[in-house]
Amino acid sequence: SDLMVEFTVEKISSLMNSPNSIRNLSVIAHVDHGKSTLTDSLIAAAGIISIDNAGNQRLMDTRDDEQERCITIKSTGISLYYQLNGLKKSEYLINLIDSPGHVDFSSEVTAALRITDGALVVVDCIEEVCVQTETVLRQALSERIIPTLVINKLDRCFIELSYSGEDAYKSFLRIIENINIIVSAYHDESIGELYLYPTKDNICFAAGLHGWAFSIEKFAIIYSKKLNVPKKKIKSKLWGDNFYDPETKKWLKKKDSGKIIRGFTKYCYDPLSILIKKCVSENYKDARVICEKIGIMEIFDTYLVKYKGKYLMKRLLQEWLPAHEVLLQMIINHLPSPLKSQAYRTELIYEGPIDDSYSKAMKSCDKNGPLMMYVSKMIPNTDKTRFLAFGRIFSGYIKPGLKVKIMGSNYIKGRDKDLYTRLVPRVILCMGRRFESIDYVPSGNTLALSGLDQCILKNATITNDTSQNAYPIKAMKFSVHPVVRKAIKVSNPNDLPKLLEGLKKLSRSDPMVQCITEDNGEHIIAGAGELHLEICLKDLRDDYLSGIDIATSDPIIPYRETVFQESDHTCMAKSANKHNRIYVKCSPLVEKLAYDIENGYIETNLKTNSFHKKLIEEYKWEKNTSTKIWCFGPDGSGPNMLVDATRSIQYLDEIKDSCLSAFQIATKKGILMGENMRGISFQILDVMLHADAIHRGGGQIIPTFKRVMYAAFICARPRLMEPIFLVNITIPSIAIGSVYSVLASKRGRVFEESTKAGNPISLVKAYLPVSESFGFTELLRAETSGQAFPQCVFDHWELVDSNPIELDSKAYSITKECRKRKGLDMSIPTLADLEDKL
């Protein structure tokens, strides 16, 4: 093989200095499309595992439960060294991150994407482009990452489904078209042209399990040698509508009679198909004939002595079309080096001005510039006691003993919150399961740092301690929300400090999970879905709190409180000293606006002009109303707003701060059951204030304003909103009936069902309330005897269609349950308790 394998840390560290020969990539795909299996053949080629084991070992699944369940849970990085003996001897360093495909762990994918420049998108040739393929590809394109496509599991085409060449071609074509549709929809102009096509060599066809792959280029080389035709000429015929007529020996553009055969089928698909079928059926005489035709007879003869049947086929194809060779050529020729990609990615990820010295150093990937490193996730070390900060250097270099400044995720430029200075004790190279120490890493590489886990919670930016005016690198946007929660308590109260310590470690170990302490002392873990939560709790039990008894509650569903009419009258409240009055009304916001604010499509930064422009153009707001917005809440960026609708009130600015803090408190804890409010706009209509400043301090205004907002809320027909999952179910078409019955029993509703021509698998899309989703997967699997494969992603909030104040309504029982859990008074306050009469 034309790959020389030498694997040492010295080799890797010498290559780190030439950014042109580095490639950082992540492997992304739908769940179970074969990412980890495919990465195995790349790792085998770098000489870390033996070629025999590749495909079964899944080296990148480092945890025991990953090996057991056969799913990837955490994204794992590995650095590989290759030497290609092409025209010029060239060496490459490839930093590869294998990421999970399951939707519950898509935050891991986001973390991996930030620190890579290119992506291998893997698609199963039978299931074709799935939901998660689309989600992760969209995320990659929004981070300006260049995709290349691997059509995987080709062995299924031949052995399982025995597709004809034409069927296979159509199926591949469909995948390529679908991927290109997604690419063109989310493609960013600054990257240049992006178009995936087999003859451009940015697509290859593979069977990860058996460790072989081919590209059109590979076959063109084989045939140009054999037929003595220029490579370029034959390559153009191997894909697309080019048909060969065996009688006239001419190429045609369309198919007329039955004998005429497509170029791809004749030269690429059929030889493979015949070879595989003859080997599997142990018909070696015919197999040898075909081997002679394609020029691999010597290989066949040597292997026939040792191997038989399926195993012979695997060894033959591995030798003739080794997967790593095609993948590497694709990675090296089509994915950008850090030098190329940082030039157009810097403006997207750096918060500071585009022309400062940090931004310039990042754009040119300058190892002598100021240090800029982004930590995208924390990795637990081998005995789970401490964490390593895993990330990538965009400019400058790091070596042990360097003094660095760490800007955490809550750091705001100019303040001291979440800002630390530390010495870097050790610099580490990640090698899947092994960690190697290294003494110098320049820009463009991925690495891990030990000893900084006390200051970094989930992600951070690291610079030199002398860089006073560096801005942090933007935090990542996750595509899923943590909507599934469970409360946790310890059986023995003496273990409480250990529980807190364990929760702290847990929230470091996963980019998505949230650990919240409620006012009444409950500890809550929030995750993206049932599976995500299960894995987090398992980690907590086994690794961070071993030997301690913990009990978990039933799942807690977060609700939102909202209104669906304007307040029926203006509410007024007087302050405790009877000297100030505030008049307030509230009204619902348009659903689209609330949704856009929640998902960050609208910046809630009131200083920017783009915000006001959007409100006026897209939502038809009036110009003077949009400038009157005081703030958003809860947490300064939620989907509620406070609008000043008064006319020239004296002293109003002096109570503005008090009003804002009251608004944040009220929207964070609604009156119905202490949940966040959503989609409400509060208008201050009139204020009467005492002339003396001492009588209108925060102590007078805050409780009053909070009370009047609650009153306005109560008289605007309050409702609850519940979270809704979007469920994607892949299932064989025969068993589709039971999907409908299971969904109906869980208050779900199907809104789309699609099947592809000639494909036995259907796709059902449905909405399912999160409160009903527990045990849904189990039930569905039991009903369809394991054939259905559901995936749930949080999609939107929906009104609960009953009045929470009426006794015996569904919403009332939800509120009652929730108030009981939070230890609130059982009766909901009435209007009379909140509003003052004149």
N, C-alpha and C positions, 0 to 999 in steps of 0.2 A: 504494500500500500504506500501511497506517496505522502505518508504522514510520519514524521519522526516524533517519537514520544520521549521527552525528557521532562521530568517534572520536579523542579526545585524552587524554593522561595527566592533564591538568588536570581534565577532566570526571570521570574516574574518581576522582581523589584528592578531589574535592569530595564525591562520593557516599559515600566510605569512612566519612565521619563519621556517617551516619545508618544504624545497624544494621538498621532496619526495612526498608530497601530493598536489603539485600544478600541474595543467595542463594548458598550454597556447595553445589555438588552434584557427584557423580561419576556417570559413566555405566558401568553394570556389566551384563555378560551372558555367555552361553556364547560360545565361540570362533566367529568367523564369523557372528555374528547381526547384524552391521552397526552397531557402536557408532561407529567413527570416521567412517563414511559419514554417519551421522545427525548427528553433531556438526558436520560441514561446513555443514549448512544453517543451524545456529545461528550459526556464525562468519560465514557469508555475510550473514546478516541484520544482523550488527553492522558490516558494511561492510569486513571485512578481506580477503575474497576475493570474486570476482565470482560472481553467482548462476549464471552459465553453467557455471562450473567445479565448483560444489558437487556433492559426491557422487563426483567422480572424483579430486579433489585429495588428500583425506585429509590436511589440513593438520596434524592432531595427530600423525601418524606422522612424527616429526621426523628419525629416523635413516635412512640410506640403505638399510640392510638391512631396515628396516620397510617401506619403499616397495617394495623388490624382492620380498620374500616375501609381501607383503600381509597381514602380521599385526602387531599392536601388541605391542611388547616392554616398553617403559617407559611408566609413566603420565605424562602431560604435562598441565601446568596452563595455563589461559589466562583472562584477565579480560576480560569483555565488557560494553559499556555499551549499554543499550537505553532508548528512550523510547517508552512506549505511549500513543497518543492514545485513551484510552478515555473514560469519563465524566469523570474528572479527569486532567489531564496528569500522568503519573507517570513518574519515571525510576528505572531499576533497574541495579544492578551485579551481574553474575552471574559468580562464579568457578567455572569448570567444569574438572573433571579427567577426561580420557578414559583409561580403564584397560584393560589387556589382558584377553583372555578365556581365553587358553590356560592350562591348569592349572599348567604349570611356572612361570608368572609370577604365581601368585595372591598372592605376598607383596607385589607391587606394588599389588594391589587393596586389601590390608589397609592399606598405607601411605596410600593415597588416602582410604579410608573414615574413618580417624581424624580427618582435618582437614576433613571435609565434614559437612553436616547432613542432606542429602537425597540420594536416588538415583533415577536414571532406569533402571529395569530394562528392558532391551531383549530381546524374544523373537521369534524367527523364526516366522512364522505357519504354516510347514509342518513344521519340525522340532519345534516346540512346546517345552515346558519340558524342558530337558536337565539333565544332572548338574551341570554347572558353574553353571547358572542357580541351582540349588538351593543349592550351596555358597556362592556369593557373596551370595545373598539372606540366607542364614542368618547369614553374617558381619555383614552390614549390620544386621540386626535385633538381633544381640547387642551392637552398638555403639549401639543406640537411634537408628537412622537411618530416616527416613520414606521408604518406597518409593512411586514412581508407575510405572505400567506403560506401555510403548510396544510395541504389536504391530507388528512391522516386516516389510518385504519383501512388502507387499500386492500389488505388481506381479506377483509370481510366481503369486498366486492367479488373476489374470485371464489373464495371457499364457501362462504355462507349463502350469498344470494345469487351466485353465478350470473352476474350482469353480463349482457352482451356489450361489445365495444361501444355500440351506439348509445345504449342506455347509460353506460358509465360516462361517456362524453357529455351527454345532456345533463347528467347530474352534476358533474364538475363545472360545467358552464353556468349552471344555475347558481352554484355557490359563488363563483367568481363575480357574476353579475350582481348578486345580492351584496357582496362585500363592497364592490365598487359603488353601489348606490349609497351605502352608509358613508363611505369615504368621501364621496363628492358632496354629500349633505353637510358633513361637519368639518370639511377640509379648510384649513387656514391658508390664506394666500401666501403668507411669508415663507412657507416651506418650499414653495415651488410646486411643480406638477407632481401629482400623485395618481398613479393609475396602475392597477395590478393586472398583469397579463402574462401568461406562460412564456411567450417568446421573449418577454423582457427579462426573464430569469428571476423575477421577484415572487414567483410562485413555484412550489415544488410539491411532488406527490410522494407520500411516505407510508410505511407501515411500521410504526414505532415499536410494536411488540416484537417483530422479527428483525428489526434493525436494518431495513433497507429503504432506499428512497431514490427517486430519479427526477430530473428536470428535463425539459425539452432539449436544453443545451447538451446534456449528457448523452442522449440518444443521437443527437446530431453529430457529435464527435465520433461515436461508435460507427455510425453509418458512413460518414464521410471517409473514414479510414478504409472501410470495407468496400465501398462502391467507387472510391476515388472520385468523389464529387466534392466541390467546395462546400465547406460547412454551412456557409450562409445560405446557400441555395436550398439545401435539404432542410435546414431548420425552419424556413418559412412554410414548408409543406406539412410540418408535423403537428400543427394546431390550426384550428379554424376550418372554414369550408374548403378544403382541398381534397379531391377524391382521385383515387388511382384506378385507371382502367387496365386490368391485367392483359386484355386482348390487344389493345392498340399500344400498350405501354406508355400512355400519355396521362398527364394530370388534367383534371377537369375542375370547374368551379361549382358544378352542381351534379346531383346524383340522378342518372337517368334510369339505368337498368339495374337488375339485381346483383350483377357480378362486381359492379363498381364499389370500391371500398374507401372509407375515409382514411387519410394519411395517418392520423393519430392512432386509429384502431389497428391498421395494418402493421405499422412499424413500432408502436410503443405498447399498446394494450394486449394485442393478440399473442406476441411472443411470450410475454409474461404469463398470460392466462394459460397458454398451452404448457409451458414449462412447469407451472405450479400444479396443474391438474395431472400431468403425466407423473410427476414426482410423488404426489400424494397417493395416486392410485398404483404406484410402484411399477409403472410401465417404463422401465429404464431404457429400452431400445429406442422408443420414440423420443424420449427425453434427450437421448444422446444426439439424435438427428437435429433437434432444434438447437442444442448447445453448439453443434458444429456450425449451424447457420449464423449464429450470433457471435461465434468466435470465442466460446469459453469452454472448448472441449477438454483442454488440459485440466482445468480446474475441476470439471465434472469427473474426470477419470480418477483424480487423486482423492476426491471426497467419497466416491462411490464405494471405495474399499472400506471406509470407516462408518459411513452413515447410511440410514435407510429412510424412505418415506418423507414425512413432514420435516424431519430434522435435516435431511439432505437438502430439501428445498430451502430451508432457512439459511443453511451454511452457504449454499450456492449463491443466493441472492445477496447475502451479506458481503460475499467476496466480490461479486460482480458489480453491485450497485450499493456500496456502503453508504449508510444514511448520513454519517457525519460529513462526508466529502461534499455532498450537495448542500447540506445545511450550512456548512462553513463558508462555501463559496457565496451562498446567498447572503449570509450575515456580513461577510467582509466586503462584498461588492455593493450591497444595497442598503446596508444600515450605516448611519453617519458615525464618524468618530466624534469624541467630545469637542474637538476643535471646530468641526463643522456645525454641530448641533447647538452648542452654547451661543453661537453667533445669533441665532434667531430665537432661542428659548429664554435668554436672560431677561428681556423686557417683560416677559410673561410672569416670571417667578420672583423678580426682585422688587421690593416695595419702594426703594429709593428712586432718585432721579436717574434718567437713562444715561446721563453723561458724566456721572461722578466716577471717581477713580476705581471704586469697587465694581461698578457695572462694566467699566471698560476692561478690567482684568478678567471678569467672568466671561465677557464676550470673546476674549482672545484666549481663554483657558490658560492664563499666564501663571506659571508655577513660581515666578519671582515676585508676583504682585501680592497684595494684601490677602490674608487668608479668608476665604468664605466657604463654610461647609454647612450643609444641611443635614440634620439628623432626622430620618424619616420614621424610624421605629426603634424600640428597645428590644434586644434579644436576651432572654435569660441565659446565663452561662451553664456549664454542664451540670453543676449540682443545684441549680435553681436558687442560689442564695443572692447573687448580685446580677446586675444587668449590664450589657454592653450597648453602647450607643452606635447604631448602625446607620451609615449615611454616605454621602458623597462630597468630595471636595470640588468646588467649582473654580476656585482660584487659590493660589498660594500653596503651601505645603504643611504637613504636620510631622513632627517627630517627638519621641518621648521627652518629657521635661519642658515642653513648650508651655508658656503661660498664655492661656486663652480666656476670652470673654464669652460667656454663654447667654444668649438671649432666648428665653423660654417662650412658650406659645402665648402667654399673656402679656409679654413685654410690649410696651408702647414707647416709641422713640421719645427720648427726653425725660422719661421717668425712670425710677430705680426698681420698679416692681418686676420680679421675675428676671433679675439680672445678676449673674454670678461671675466671679473670676476664679479660675482653678488652674492647677498644673496638670498636664496630661501624663498619667503614669505609664500607660502602655498603649501601643498602637498594634492592632490585630488584623490579620487577613482572614476572611471567612472562607472556609473550604467545606461547605456543607456541614458535616458533623464535626470537623476538626477546626480548631482555631490556631493559627500560627502567628507568633510574634514577628514584627518587622520593624526596622528602625527608621524608615523614612518613606512617606507617601506624598507624591506631588499631585497637582490638580488633574481632574478628569477620571479619578479612580474611586471605587467604592471601598470602604474600610469600616472597621469598628474600633471604638475607643473604650477602654475600661476605666473605672473609677470616677465616672461622671454621673452615675445613676442617682446620686443624692439630689442633684439640681435639675435633672431633666425629667419631666413627667411623661410626655408622649413624643413631642417633636421640638426641635430647637434649631437656632442658627448659631454657628460658632465662628468667632473671628479672633484676630490678635488682640491682646488686651490694650494695645496702643491705638487701635482703630476707634477713635472717639465718635466719628460721625457716620459709622456704617449703619445702614438700615437692615432689618431682618429680612429673610426670604419668606415669601408669603406662605401661610399655612395651607394645607391641602383641603379641597372640598370633597366630602364623601358623598356617594350617591345613595346611601341608605341612612335611615334614621333609627336610633335606638328606641323602639316603641314597646319592646317586651321587657317587663320588669319583674323581679322577684325580691321580696324582703328576706333578710338573712338575720338569724339570731343565734347566739351560742347558748348551749344548755347550761354551761357553768359560767356565772357572771365574772369569775376571776380571769376568764380567757378573753375578756373584751379588748384589752390592749393588743393582744396577739391578732384578734380579728381585724382591728384597724390597720395593723401593720400588713396583714395578708391582703386586705383590700387595696392598700396602696401599691403593693407589688403587682396585684392583678391588673390594676388600671395602667401600670407601666407596660405590662407584657402584651397588651392588645390595643391597637390604635383606635378602636371604636368604642369599647366597653366604657360605661360611665358608672362610677360608684358614688352614690349620693347619700348624704345623711339628712333625714327629714327633721323637722322641728321637734317632733315627738320622740326623737331618738332612734327611729327605725333606720336600718342600713339597707339601701336599695341598690341592686345591680341591674343596669339596663343594657340590653343587647339588641342586635338587629333581628333576631328570630329565635325560634325554639332551639334549633341546633347550636347556634352561636352561644346562647345562654347555657346550654347543657355543657358545652366544652369549657366555658369559663368557670362554671361551678366545679367541674371535674378538676380543672387546674388548681382551683382554690383548695379543694379537699385534699388532693394528692400532694401538691408541691408546696403551696404556700402556708397551709395550715395542717400539716400532717399530724395525726393523733389528737385532733381537737374535734369534739362533737359539734357539728353545726346543723341547724334545722332551717329549711327554706319554706316560705309561705307559698300559697297558690299564686299563680301569675297575677300581677297587678296590671290593669290596663290604664294607661293615661287617657283621660278624657279632656275635652276643651269646653269651656263655657262660652256661649255666644248668644246673640239676639237675632230675631229675624224681622223686627219692625222698628220704626222710630219710637222713642219714648212717647207715651200718649199725653204727657204734659211736662212742662219744665219743672225740674225738681230743685228745691232750695234747701240749704242747710245753714244753720247759724253756728258760729264758733261758740265754745264753752262760755266765753265771757260776754256773749250776746252782742258784740260790737262789729262782727264781720258777717256778711252773707255771701254765699256763692250760689249761682244758678247754673245748672248743667243739664244737657240733654245728651242722649246717645243714639247712634243709628248704625245699622250693619254696613260693613264694607263689601264691595263686590268680591265674590269668591276668587276670581282670577287675581285680583290685586293681593289678597291675603296669601294666596298660593305663591305668587311671585316673590313676595317679601320673605316668606319662609324659606324658599329655595335659593335665595340670594340672586334672583334675576334682576332685582332692583336694589341698588345700593341704598342702604338706609343712612347714608351720610348726608345730612341736610345741607352741608356746605357746597356740595358739588352741583353744578348747573344741570348735569345730565339727569339728575334725579327729577328736578322740576319739569324738565323738558319731556321726560317720559310720561309723567303724570298728566301733563296737558295734552300730549299727542295721543297716547295710547288709551288713557282712561277718561279723556274728555273733562278733565278738571278745569276749574276756572283759575286763571293765573294768580289772582290775589288769594284764593283759598290755599293753593299749594305752598305759598310762601308763609302762610300762617300756621303751618304744622310746627308744634313745639317739639314733640319727640315721639319715638316709638317705644313699645313695651310689650312684654317684659324684657329685661336685660338690655334695654336700649336698642334692640333690633327686632323685636317680635312683631306679629301681624296685627297690632292695635295701634291707634294713633290718638294723640291729644291735639285738638285744634283750637286755636284762640279765635273765637267768633265775636269778640267784644269790640265795642267802638270806644276808643280814647278813654281808657280808665286810668285814673290817677293811681300811682304806686303799684301798678300791676307787675312791673318788672321786679319789684322787690319781693313779691311772693312767688315769683316764677319757680325758683329752686324748690320751695316747699311743695308746690303743685306737682313738679316733676317727680319728686321722690314718692309722693302719695300715689301718683299714677303708676309708678313702677311696682309699688307694693300691691295695689289693687289688681293690676293685670296679672301679677304673678300668682296671687291667691284670690280666686273669684269667690263670690258670696255663696254660691250654691253648695260647693263641696271643696273649696280650697284648691281647685285646679286652675291652670293658666286660662286666661281669656283668649279668644281668637276672633279676628275679623270684626272688631268694633271700633267705631270712631267716636270719641267723646268730644263734645263741643262746649267750651265755656262761653255762656251767653252773656252773663252780667256778673259783676262783682261789686260789693259795697264794702269799703275798707275803712277802718278807723284811721283818723289823721295821725295819730301818735304811733310811731314805729313800734313801741314796746308792746302795744296791744295786738299786733298782728305778726308775732313771731311764729317760728315753725310749730311750736307746741299748740298754738291755736289753730293754724291753718291745716296742718297735715291730717289730723283725725277728721276734721270737718270735710275736707275735700274728698277724703277716702269714702266717707259716709255718703256724700251726695252722689258720688259716682256709682256706688252700690245701689242707691235709690233709683237713679236713672236707668240702671241695668234692669232692676226688678220690674219697672213699669214699661219695659220695651219687649214684652213677651220672650223671656229667656228660654233657651234650649241647650241641650247638651250635644256635643259632637263626638263621635267615636272614630277611632282610626280604622282604616280599611286596607287590607292587603290586596295586592294584585297577584293572583295565582296563575302560574303557567304550568299546565299539565301536559306532559308528553305521554302518549298511550297508544297501544295498537288499536286500530279502528274497530275491531270486533268488540272490545271491552268498554266501549265509550258510554254505554247506557248507565253503568254503575257509577261513573263519574258524576253524572247529572243527579242521581238519587242521593249520593253522599253530599254534594253541594247543597241540594235543597234542604237536607236535614240540618245543615249548618247555617242557614240564612244566606247562603252564597247565591250569586246569580251569574250565569254564563253570558258573556257578551260577544264572544267570537269563537268560531271553530274552523280550523282549516286543515286540509289534507293536501299533500303534494301528489302529483300524478305518479303512479308506479311506485309509490312509497307506502309501506304498510303502517306508517306511524302518523297519528293525528295530533294536532296541537289544540288544546282548549285553553281559552283565557277567561278568567272569572274574577269577580270581586268577592272577597270574603272578609267579614268583620274580624278584627284581630281577637276580639273576645271569644270568638267561636273557633279560633284556629288551633287551640291546644288539642293535641291528639288527632288533629285532622289527617296528618300524614299517615299515622298508624292505621286509622280507620280506612283511609283510601287504599292503602296497601293491602289490608285484609280483604276489603270488598273486591278488589281487582286481582287478587292473589299475586300481589307483588309486581304487576305489570306497569302500573301508573307511576310516574315520577313527577311529583309536584315541587314547585319552587315558589316561595312566598316573598314578595318585596313590599315594603310599606308604600302605599300609593297616594292616598288622600284622606282628608277628614270628611265625615258625612254626618248630617243632622240625624239625631235620634228623634223619630217622629211622634214623640209624646211630650206632654208638659211636665217638667220636673216638679212643679209646685202642686199639681193635682195628686191627691192620694190615689193609691192603687194603679198608677200608670207605670209603664216599664221604666221610664226615666226616673221616676220617684224612687223605685226600689234600688236603682243604681246609686242615686245620691245618698240614700239612707245607708247602704252598705259602705260607701266610701267615707261618709262622715263618722260612721262607727269605727272604721279602721284608723282614721286619723285622730280619733278621740275628740271630735268636735261635738257641740251641743246637738241633740237629735232634731230639733225643729229649725227649719230654715227661717232666718229673720224676715219679717214682713215689712211692707212699705212704711207702716206706721212707726216701726222701730227706728227707721233710718231718716225719714224726712221730717223737717220742721215745718210747722204752720206759721204763717205770718202773724 
